[in-house]
Amino acid sequence: MGVPSRELIRADVAESLGESPDDLTDDENLLDRGLDSIRIMTLVEKWRRDGYHADFLDLAENPTVAGWESVLRRS
C-alpha cells in the first residue's frame, strides 16, 4: 500500500494526543509531547490494519513525524 503521508501521520498522532495537527511540527520529539509506548503501539496497530508496515521499535527510536515517515518509507 505504500507509506502514509506526513499529513496522515501528523493527524493520527495529534488525534492520539488530543491535539490539533497544526500544533505538531515535523521534527518535534513526540515523546516530549506526551506520546507514550501505549499510544505508539495503538498507532502501529492502526497503521497495520490500514495496510502499512509499522514496527514499534523503529518508531520509538525515531520519535518525530519526519522520522516516522522515513522509517515507514524504508519498511
C-alpha positions in Angstrom: 0.0 0.0 0.0 3.0 2.3 0.4 3.6 4.9 3.0 1.2 7.0 4.9 1.6 10.7 4.1 3.3 13.0 6.5 -0.1 14.7 7.0 -1.8 11.4 7.9 1.0 10.6 10.3 0.7 14.0 11.9 -3.2 13.8 12.1 -3.1 10.3 13.7 -0.5 11.4 16.2 -2.4 14.6 17.0 -5.6 12.6 17.5 -3.8 10.2 19.8 -2.6 13.2 21.9 -5.9 15.1 21.8 -4.3 18.0 19.9 -4.6 19.7 16.6 -2.3 18.5 13.8 -1.3 22.2 13.3 0.3 22.1 16.8 2.8 19.4 15.8 6.0 20.2 13.8 7.8 17.6 11.6 10.9 17.5 13.8 9.4 17.8 17.3 10.1 14.9 19.6 6.8 13.2 20.1 7.8 11.6 23.3 8.4 15.0 24.8 4.8 15.9 23.7 3.5 13.0 25.8 3.3 10.2 23.3 4.0 7.1 25.3 4.6 3.4 24.4 0.9 2.5 24.6 -0.1 5.3 22.2 2.7 4.3 19.8 1.5 0.7 19.9 -2.0 1.9 19.1 -0.7 3.8 16.1 1.3 0.8 14.9 -1.8 -1.4 15.1 -3.9 1.2 13.3 -1.4 1.6 10.5 -1.0 -2.2 10.1 -4.8 -2.5 9.8 -4.7 0.2 7.2 -2.1 -1.9 5.2 1.1 -0.1 6.2 4.2 -1.9 7.6 5.0 -0.3 11.0 7.4 -1.5 13.6 7.2 -0.3 17.2 11.0 -0.3 17.9 11.8 1.6 14.7 9.2 4.3 15.5 10.2 4.5 19.2 13.8 5.2 18.1 12.8 8.0 15.7 10.0 9.8 17.5 9.2 12.6 15.1 6.7 12.9 12.3 9.5 13.3 9.7 11.4 10.3 11.3 8.3 8.1 11.2 7.7 9.0 7.5 11.3 8.0 6.8 11.0 4.7 8.8 7.8 3.8 7.2 9.2 4.5 3.7 12.1 2.1 4.4 9.8 -0.6 5.6 
